[in-house]
Amino acid sequence: MAAVYVSLIQKGLKTIEDVPTYQGMRNQVQELLNSVKES
């Protein structure tokens, strides 16, 4: 599920604020985004 949010954010359809915070989802998405940007 986190990967879906990452792809939506990359396409500009969502922002990190749109990601729900339950079960650490927002943190997971942020970490994935950071790792994608660094590579």
C-alpha positions as CSV (number, residue, x, y, z in Angstrom):
1,M,0.0,0.0,0.0
2,A,2.8,2.4,0.8
3,A,4.2,1.9,-2.8
4,V,0.9,3.0,-4.2
5,Y,1.0,6.2,-2.3
6,V,4.7,6.8,-3.3
7,S,3.7,6.4,-7.0
8,L,0.7,8.8,-6.6
9,I,2.9,11.4,-4.8
10,Q,5.6,11.1,-7.6
11,K,2.9,11.7,-10.2
12,G,1.7,14.8,-8.2
13,L,-1.7,13.3,-7.5
14,K,-1.2,13.2,-3.8
15,T,0.9,14.8,-1.1
16,I,2.4,13.3,2.0
17,E,-0.3,15.0,4.0
18,D,-2.9,12.9,2.1
19,V,-1.4,9.7,3.5
20,P,-3.2,8.3,6.5
21,T,-1.1,8.1,9.7
22,Y,-2.5,4.8,11.0
23,Q,0.0,2.0,11.6
24,G,2.9,4.2,10.6
25,M,1.8,4.4,7.0
26,R,2.9,8.0,6.5
27,N,6.3,7.2,7.9
28,Q,6.7,4.2,5.6
29,V,5.8,6.3,2.6
30,Q,8.2,9.1,3.6
31,E,11.0,6.6,4.0
32,L,10.3,5.1,0.6
33,L,10.1,8.5,-1.0
34,N,13.4,9.5,0.6
35,S,15.1,6.3,-0.6
36,V,13.7,6.8,-4.2
37,K,15.0,10.5,-4.2
38,E,18.5,9.5,-3.1
39,S,19.0,6.8,-5.8
